[in-house]
């Protein structure tokens, strides 16, 4: 904003044009922020899945469905936490 005001001394820039440019920049930063949150969420989910895979070996078929349910619950909790923080 200050940069645009300084440039307005050299070339006239209306307050409306300054506001429009600030809004464009804000939208771009918001989009970048959302992409960063999504990629962070994906990385957390991958790490969480790997952690659970290492923690609960799938060698016993009786435990397989229980492990799957625990992983699913855990992933859902992480997703909900991330959504709340967005």
N, C-alpha and C positions, 0 to 999 in steps of 0.2 A: 504494500500500500504506500509506504513512504517512498519507495523507488518510483512509483508512478507519479506521485506528487512532485518529486524532483524533476522527472522528465517533463512534467507539464510546464515547467519554467522554460524549457527549450521549445517544446511543441505543445500547443494547447490540447489538454486531455480533460474532457468533462467529467464531473463527479459520477455521472451515470455510466460512462465508459469505464471508469476505474472500478466501479461496483460490479459491472459485468465481467471484467477481467478477473477480479477477485473471486467471483462465483465460479468461473471456469476452472481456476486453479484449485479451489476448494473441492469441486466435483472430482477432479483428477486425483487429488490426494485421497479422497474418500474411496474411490475405486481401488487405488493401490492398497489402502488400508484393508479393505474387504478381501482382496486377493491374498494379502499377507496372512490374514486371519484364517482363510480357508486352507492355505498351504500348511500353516502351523497346525491346524486341526487334523489335516490328513497325516502329517508327520507324527503327531501324538497318537493317532489311532494305529498307525503302523507299528510304532514302538510298543504301544500297549498290547497289541496283538502278538508281537514277537515275545514280549515278556510273559504273557499268559501261555503261549505255546511252550516256552521253556519251563514254565512253572508247573504246567499240567501236561505231562507226556501222554500221548494218545495210545499207549500200548495196551490198555485194557478196554475191551469193547463195552463193558457195563458202565464204565465211568465216562465213556465218550459223550453220551448225551448230556450228562451232568456238566461236564467241562464246557460243552458248547453253550449251555444255558448260562453258566457263570460268565463266560466271555461276552455273550450277548448282553447280559445285564450290565456288566462293567462298561462295555462300549457305549451303551445307552446313557449311562450316568455321565460319562465323559462328554458325549455330545450335548447333553442338557446343560452341563456346566459351561461349555464353550458358547452355546447359544445365549445363555444368560449374560455372559460377559461381552457379547457383541453389541 
